[in-house]
Amino acid sequence: RDKHVLSGEISLPLQLGNQLEFVLYIKGDIQQPANWGGEFYVRGDAINLAEWQKELPEKKGFGISSGILDIELWGELQEGRLTQLSGDASVHQVLAKAPFVRGTVDFRMLGGLFDYRANDKEQVLAVERLQVIRGNEVWPESRIRLHKRISKDGEPDEVEMLADQFRLQDISQLLLKTKLLPRSQHKRLQQMQPQGEVRNLNLQVRTKNDEFIAPFFMQAEFEQLAIRPSGKLPGINGTNGTVWTNSEQGHVNIHSSYASFDAPTLFRAPLKLQQLNGVLHWHKQPQGWQFLADNIQASNFDLKTVSSLQLDIPATGASPYLDLQVAFREGNASQAGSYFPVHIMDKALVKWLDQAIIGGQVKQGGAIFNGRLSDFPFKQQQGHMLVEFAGKNVELAYYPGWPRLTKADANVEFTSKGMAIEATNARLLNSQVSRATINITSFASPQLEINGRLKGSVNDIAQFLIESPLAANASNFVKQQRIEGKANTQLQLHIPLSEKMRKQVPMGLQGETRISDGALYLLDERLDITGING
């Protein structure tokens, strides 16, 4: 009398589905379901979920507008409770709603093999061969395992999730369909549009009354991670690595080829990298979060760098504090404009740098930034910024229309206030420049100051003058004459770079030339002036 078997096979009405088959083996008093034990088997073919929903009690906020289910499952009961449920299920053309969903959520197909086991201490759900199709997006087949350890005496439950692989863009799009995120985080996720493959995810959280509470733990591997810039946060693309984090600390280990870094609040365009390797650590402090990195290696065809940093982000919302050191080498000066933080630089300076630096090689150099980001450019000495490097074969077009300085060995220094370049062993036309300095003392009042000593020919001095704005009208005259002789020249140029400075200080040239063995042949050499010295 305590054992009962019920089985059946039903051909369903067309609107409900195709076929339903079931077997129930129950032990216990048939009138006391709370004490039932036993096993059951169910198989359904082309079950129309929307029609079956009409026959079930309505649950506020939940509903299925469409969905065709194929399912085969086996289950066990103990003392009226489900302790095991295994099966193979797939559902097609799903359109559903729930209280936590924005509008409706849709799946062209959702299916896989599942196994659920439960007792007083734990609940475990394992899904194999999980397949998901949403719109035209086919998710990679995956395995997921959820393990909930049930605590007693009001303590939080522990939940662990394992997933072998998934794509961030798939999870992101699904999460955006929900109301699970606060409005600010929902907007940030829309802007960031994360993409990339995540593998071997291990996520551990604690829950109480089915709500997440701290602390948590996560580790995973990622490939081709891409995040678009959002607000002041930069974007990245093509990064590979691993991440380990909990609610107090964490680190990410990056090892990537052909990645890019996109900071539109600083640079004109994303910085493309052939190599990016390093480890970034972070930990929570009473006053906020601190990020630390040492020996971050980045390189491309233009430059090789090694960097370290400390970034403190206050919990009060105050401006972050950055301590950054960068060493670089093997640079291509012709591409320097790609690495200028143009959006925080003086526009007149950017314009000058863009036209001035034509080419050359950066042998080695370094950069230091120390201060709060909001205080830059440190007009009140609240921080420090320095970039210095040594270059060779440098070519400078220091001002439009003037002869270029070429083949220079150069030492360059930038601070938050100004710039200084010292060039040696350079050429100006065919003359040797033993030493030249090119300075902008103040970016706030940008004026180019050039001092140089030249050794060459008198003809070069004449060419310099007629190719500059100073004596351009004499060009035809000089070109029709022959000029000879040696010249040692000291030049001083003062060139205002902004409209404001042009109104205050006009362009100026001072110079002294000592000529030896000079000669001037005029009127098709019908008039010769020779023996010019002085």
C-alpha positions in Angstrom: 0.0 0.0 0.0 3.0 2.3 0.4 4.2 1.8 -3.2 2.5 3.5 -6.2 3.3 3.5 -9.9 1.6 5.8 -12.3 2.6 6.0 -16.0 1.1 7.3 -19.2 1.6 8.5 -22.7 -0.5 11.3 -24.0 -1.0 12.7 -27.5 -1.5 16.4 -26.7 -3.9 18.8 -28.4 -2.2 20.7 -31.2 -2.1 24.0 -29.2 -0.4 22.3 -26.2 2.3 20.4 -28.0 2.9 17.0 -29.5 3.4 14.2 -26.9 3.9 13.8 -23.2 5.1 10.7 -21.5 5.7 10.1 -17.8 6.4 7.5 -15.1 6.0 8.0 -11.4 7.2 5.5 -8.7 6.1 6.8 -5.3 6.8 5.3 -1.9 4.7 6.6 1.1 1.1 7.4 1.9 -0.5 8.7 -1.2 -2.5 11.2 0.9 0.7 12.8 2.5 2.8 14.2 -0.4 5.2 15.8 2.2 6.4 12.3 3.0 6.7 11.0 -0.5 9.9 9.4 -1.7 10.6 7.8 -5.1 11.6 8.5 -8.6 10.0 9.9 -11.8 10.6 10.2 -15.5 9.1 12.8 -17.9 9.5 13.3 -21.6 7.8 16.1 -23.5 7.9 16.7 -27.3 7.2 20.2 -28.7 5.5 21.5 -25.6 4.0 25.0 -26.1 5.0 26.8 -22.9 2.7 29.8 -23.6 -0.4 27.6 -23.7 0.6 25.6 -20.7 1.2 28.8 -18.7 -2.5 29.6 -19.0 -3.3 26.4 -17.0 -0.9 27.3 -14.2 -1.4 29.8 -11.3 -0.4 33.3 -12.4 2.7 34.7 -10.8 2.9 38.5 -10.8 5.5 39.9 -13.2 6.4 36.6 -14.9 5.1 35.4 -18.2 6.0 33.5 -21.4 4.7 34.8 -24.7 6.2 32.0 -26.8 8.5 29.0 -26.4 8.6 25.4 -27.7 10.1 22.9 -25.2 11.6 19.5 -25.8 12.6 17.8 -22.6 13.6 14.5 -21.1 14.3 14.3 -17.4 14.7 11.9 -14.4 14.2 12.9 -10.8 14.2 11.6 -7.2 12.2 12.6 -4.2 13.0 12.2 -0.5 10.5 13.1 2.2 8.5 15.2 -0.3 11.6 17.2 -1.4 13.3 17.1 -4.8 16.8 15.8 -4.2 17.9 15.0 -7.8 16.9 16.1 -11.3 18.8 15.3 -14.4 17.9 15.6 -18.0 18.3 17.0 -21.5 16.2 20.1 -22.4 16.0 22.6 -25.2 13.6 25.4 -25.8 13.2 27.4 -29.0 11.8 30.8 -29.9 11.5 32.0 -26.3 10.0 35.4 -25.5 9.5 35.9 -21.7 9.2 38.6 -19.1 10.1 38.8 -15.4 10.1 41.5 -12.7 13.9 41.9 -13.1 13.8 42.2 -16.9 13.5 45.4 -19.0 10.7 44.6 -21.4 11.1 41.1 -22.6 14.0 38.7 -23.1 14.3 36.5 -26.2 16.2 33.4 -27.1 16.2 31.6 -30.5 17.4 28.5 -28.7 18.5 27.6 -25.2 19.5 24.1 -24.3 21.8 21.6 -22.7 22.3 18.6 -20.3 21.7 19.3 -16.6 22.1 17.6 -13.3 20.7 19.0 -10.0 21.3 17.6 -6.6 20.1 18.9 -3.2 20.1 18.1 0.5 20.0 20.0 3.8 23.6 21.2 3.4 24.1 22.0 -0.3 22.6 22.4 -3.7 24.5 21.7 -6.9 23.6 22.4 -10.5 25.8 21.2 -13.3 25.0 22.1 -16.9 26.9 20.4 -19.8 26.9 21.4 -23.5 25.1 24.6 -22.8 24.0 26.1 -26.1 22.5 29.6 -26.5 21.4 31.5 -29.6 20.1 35.1 -29.3 19.2 36.9 -32.5 22.1 36.1 -34.9 24.6 35.5 -32.1 25.6 31.9 -31.4 27.2 31.6 -28.0 30.2 29.2 -27.7 29.2 25.9 -26.1 29.9 26.0 -22.4 29.8 24.1 -19.1 28.6 25.7 -15.9 28.5 24.5 -12.3 26.7 26.2 -9.4 27.3 25.0 -5.9 25.5 26.5 -2.9 26.5 25.6 0.6 23.6 26.3 3.0 24.6 27.8 6.3 22.5 27.8 9.5 21.9 30.1 12.4 21.3 33.1 10.1 24.8 32.9 8.6 25.2 33.8 4.9 25.2 31.0 2.3 28.2 30.4 0.1 27.7 30.2 -3.6 30.4 29.1 -6.1 30.1 29.3 -9.9 32.4 27.6 -12.4 32.3 28.3 -16.1 34.7 26.9 -18.7 34.1 29.6 -21.3 31.9 32.5 -22.4 32.0 35.8 -24.2 31.7 39.0 -22.3 29.7 40.7 -25.1 27.0 37.9 -24.7 26.8 38.3 -20.9 26.9 42.1 -21.2 24.0 42.3 -23.6 21.9 39.9 -21.5 22.7 41.8 -18.3 21.6 45.1 -20.0 18.2 43.5 -20.5 17.8 43.2 -16.8 17.2 45.7 -13.9 19.9 44.1 -11.8 22.4 47.0 -12.1 22.0 50.4 -10.6 21.3 53.1 -13.2 24.9 54.5 -13.2 26.4 51.0 -13.6 23.9 50.2 -16.4 24.9 53.3 -18.3 28.6 52.7 -17.8 28.2 49.1 -19.1 26.5 50.4 -22.2 29.4 52.8 -22.8 32.1 50.3 -22.2 30.7 47.5 -24.4 33.0 44.8 -23.1 34.1 42.0 -25.4 36.4 39.0 -25.3 36.6 35.4 -24.3 36.6 34.4 -20.6 37.8 30.9 -19.6 38.0 28.9 -16.4 35.9 31.4 -14.4 35.7 30.7 -10.6 33.3 33.1 -8.9 32.5 32.7 -5.2 30.0 35.0 -3.4 28.0 35.0 -0.2 24.3 35.5 -0.2 21.6 36.2 2.5 17.9 36.1 1.7 19.0 35.5 -2.0 20.9 38.8 -2.1 24.6 39.2 -2.7 26.8 40.4 0.1 30.5 40.9 0.5 33.0 39.4 0.4 33.5 37.8 -3.0 36.3 36.0 -4.9 36.9 35.7 -8.6 39.6 34.3 -10.9 39.6 33.8 -14.6 41.6 33.8 -17.8 40.7 36.2 -20.6 41.6 36.5 -24.3 41.2 39.5 -26.7 39.6 41.6 -24.0 38.2 44.9 -25.3 36.6 47.7 -23.4 35.6 51.0 -24.9 36.5 54.3 -23.1 33.9 55.5 -20.7 34.1 59.0 -19.1 37.6 59.5 -17.9 38.3 55.7 -18.0 40.5 54.6 -20.9 39.7 51.7 -23.2 41.7 48.6 -24.1 41.6 46.2 -27.0 43.2 42.8 -27.7 44.6 42.1 -24.2 45.1 38.6 -22.9 45.8 37.5 -19.3 44.5 36.3 -16.0 42.7 38.0 -13.1 42.4 37.2 -9.4 40.4 39.4 -7.1 38.3 39.6 -4.0 36.5 42.4 -2.2 39.8 43.6 -0.6 42.6 43.1 -3.2 43.5 41.6 -6.5 45.8 41.5 -9.5 45.7 41.2 -13.2 48.5 39.6 -15.2 48.6 40.8 -18.8 50.5 39.2 -21.6 49.4 40.4 -25.0 50.4 40.9 -28.6 48.8 43.5 -30.9 46.9 45.3 -28.2 45.8 48.9 -28.1 45.2 51.5 -25.4 42.6 54.2 -26.0 42.5 57.3 -23.8 40.6 59.9 -25.9 40.8 62.5 -23.0 44.6 62.4 -23.6 45.7 61.1 -27.0 44.5 61.8 -30.6 44.0 58.1 -31.4 44.4 54.7 -29.7 48.1 53.7 -29.1 48.8 50.4 -30.9 51.1 48.0 -29.2 52.9 44.9 -30.5 53.6 43.8 -26.9 52.1 44.5 -23.5 53.3 42.5 -20.5 53.0 43.1 -16.8 51.1 42.7 -13.5 48.8 45.3 -12.0 47.9 44.9 -8.2 45.2 46.7 -6.3 44.1 46.7 -2.7 41.5 48.5 -0.5 42.7 51.0 2.0 40.8 53.0 4.7 41.1 56.1 2.5 40.3 54.4 -0.8 41.8 52.1 -3.4 45.5 51.8 -4.4 46.8 50.4 -7.7 50.4 49.4 -8.1 52.4 48.1 -11.1 56.1 47.5 -11.6 57.9 46.5 -14.8 55.0 47.0 -17.2 56.6 46.4 -20.6 55.0 47.8 -23.8 56.5 48.2 -27.2 55.6 48.8 -30.9 57.4 49.8 -34.0 57.8 53.3 -32.7 59.0 52.8 -29.1 59.9 50.4 -26.3 58.9 51.3 -22.7 59.1 49.9 -19.1 56.8 51.6 -16.6 55.9 51.5 -12.9 53.0 53.3 -11.3 51.1 54.0 -8.1 47.5 55.3 -8.4 45.6 56.3 -5.3 41.8 56.7 -5.8 40.3 58.4 -2.7 37.0 57.1 -1.4 35.8 60.7 -1.0 35.7 61.2 -4.7 38.6 63.6 -4.7 41.0 63.6 -7.7 43.2 60.5 -8.0 47.0 60.8 -7.2 49.4 59.3 -9.7 53.0 58.5 -9.3 54.3 57.3 -12.7 57.8 56.5 -14.0 58.5 55.4 -17.6 61.8 54.5 -19.2 61.8 54.3 -23.0 64.2 53.6 -25.8 64.5 52.9 -29.5 62.0 55.6 -30.4 60.9 56.9 -33.8 60.8 60.7 -33.5 58.7 61.1 -36.6 55.8 59.4 -34.8 56.1 61.5 -31.6 52.8 63.3 -32.2 50.9 60.0 -31.6 52.2 60.0 -28.0 51.6 63.6 -27.0 48.8 64.0 -24.5 47.4 66.7 -26.7 44.1 67.2 -24.9 45.8 68.4 -21.7 48.6 70.4 -23.5 48.6 74.1 -24.7 47.2 74.3 -28.2 50.0 76.5 -29.4 52.6 74.1 -28.1 50.9 71.1 -29.8 50.8 73.0 -33.1 54.5 73.8 -32.8 55.5 70.3 -31.9 53.5 68.8 -34.7 55.3 70.9 -37.4 58.7 71.0 -35.6 59.6 67.3 -35.0 60.2 65.9 -38.5 62.3 62.8 -37.7 65.1 61.1 -35.8 65.8 58.3 -33.4 65.2 58.4 -29.6 68.1 56.6 -28.0 66.8 56.6 -24.5 64.7 58.7 -22.2 62.3 58.8 -19.3 59.1 60.4 -17.9 58.0 61.2 -14.4 54.5 62.3 -13.3 53.8 62.9 -9.6 50.7 64.6 -8.4 46.9 64.8 -8.4 45.5 64.6 -11.9 43.2 67.6 -11.4 46.2 69.8 -10.4 48.0 69.3 -13.7 49.8 71.4 -15.2 50.9 72.2 -11.6 50.8 75.9 -11.9 51.1 76.2 -8.1 53.9 73.7 -7.8 51.4 71.0 -6.5 53.1 68.3 -8.4 56.0 67.4 -10.8 56.1 66.3 -14.5 59.3 65.7 -16.4 60.0 64.1 -19.8 63.6 63.9 -21.0 65.3 62.0 -23.7 68.4 61.9 -26.0 68.0 61.7 -29.7 70.2 61.3 -32.8 69.8 62.3 -36.4 67.1 64.6 -35.2 65.4 66.9 -37.8 63.7 70.0 -36.5 61.5 72.4 -38.5 61.6 75.0 -35.7 59.4 77.5 -37.6 57.5 77.3 -40.9 59.5 78.6 -43.8 62.9 78.6 -42.1 65.7 76.2 -43.0 65.5 73.0 -40.9 68.0 71.8 -38.4 69.2 68.4 -39.5 71.3 65.4 -38.3 71.3 66.8 -34.7 72.3 65.0 -31.5 69.6 66.4 -29.2 68.8 66.4 -25.5 65.2 67.2 -24.9 63.4 68.1 -21.7 59.8 68.9 -21.0 58.3 69.9 -17.7 54.8 71.1 -16.9 56.0 74.7 -17.3 58.2 74.6 -20.4 60.6 72.9 -22.8 64.3 72.9 -23.5 66.2 71.3 -26.4 70.0 71.3 -26.7 71.3 70.3 -30.1 74.9 69.5 -31.0 76.7 68.3 -34.1 73.8 69.5 -36.3 73.6 70.9 -39.8 71.8 74.0 -41.0 71.9 73.9 -44.8 75.6 73.0 -45.3 76.9 74.7 -42.2 77.9 72.9 -39.0 76.0 73.8 -35.8 78.3 73.2 -32.9 75.6 74.0 -30.3 72.1 75.3 -30.4 69.4 75.7 -27.7 65.7 75.8 -28.4 63.6 76.8 -25.4 60.0 77.6 -24.5 60.3 79.0 -21.0 56.6 79.2 -20.3 53.8 77.2 -22.0 51.4 79.8 -20.5 53.2 82.5 -22.6 54.7 80.5 -25.4 57.7 82.1 -27.0 60.3 80.2 -28.9 63.9 81.2 -28.1 66.7 79.9 -30.3 70.4 80.4 -29.8 72.9 78.8 -32.1 76.5 78.9 -33.3 77.1 78.1 -36.9 80.3 77.4 -38.8 80.1 77.2 -42.6 79.9 79.4 -45.7 78.7 82.9 -46.3 76.4 81.5 -48.9 74.6 79.5 -46.2 74.0 82.6 -44.2 72.5 84.3 -47.2 70.3 81.3 -48.0 69.2 81.2 -44.4 68.0 84.8 -44.5 66.2 84.6 -47.9 64.5 81.3 -46.9 63.2 82.9 -43.6 60.6 85.6 -43.5 63.2 88.1 -42.6 64.7 88.7 -46.1 62.4 86.7 -48.4 62.1 89.7 -50.8 65.9 89.5 -51.5 65.6 85.9 -52.8 65.9 86.7 -56.5 68.8 89.0 -56.0 70.8 86.5 -53.9 70.1 83.6 -56.3 71.4 85.7 -59.2 74.8 86.3 -57.5 77.7 84.1 -56.5 78.7 84.3 -52.9 81.8 82.7 -51.4 83.7 82.7 -48.2 83.7 81.3 -44.7 81.4 82.4 -41.9 81.2 81.9 -38.1 77.8 83.0 -37.0 76.0 83.5 -33.6 72.2 83.7 -34.0 69.4 84.6 -31.5 65.8 84.2 -32.5 62.7 85.2 -30.6 59.4 83.8 -32.1 56.0 84.2 -30.4 53.9 81.1 -30.8 50.4 82.3 -29.7 48.3 85.2 -31.0 48.5 86.7 -27.5 52.3 86.7 -27.5 52.4 88.0 -31.1 50.6 91.1 -29.9 53.0 91.6 -27.0 56.4 90.6 -28.5 57.2 90.8 -32.2 59.4 88.3 -33.9 63.1 89.2 -33.5 66.5 88.2 -34.8 69.9 89.1 -33.5 73.1 87.8 -35.0 76.7 88.4 -35.6 78.7 86.9 -38.4 82.5 86.9 -38.8 83.4 86.5 -42.5 86.8 85.4 -43.7 88.0 85.3 -47.4 84.6 86.4 -48.5 83.7 87.2 -52.1 80.7 88.6 -53.9 80.3 88.3 -57.7 77.7 90.6 -59.1 76.1 91.4 -62.5 76.9 88.1 -64.0 80.4 88.3 -62.5 81.1 91.6 -64.2 81.6 93.2 -60.8 83.7 91.3 -58.2 84.1 92.2 -54.5 86.7 90.0 -52.9 88.9 89.8 -49.8 85.9 90.4 -47.5 86.9 89.9 -43.8 85.3 91.1 -40.7 
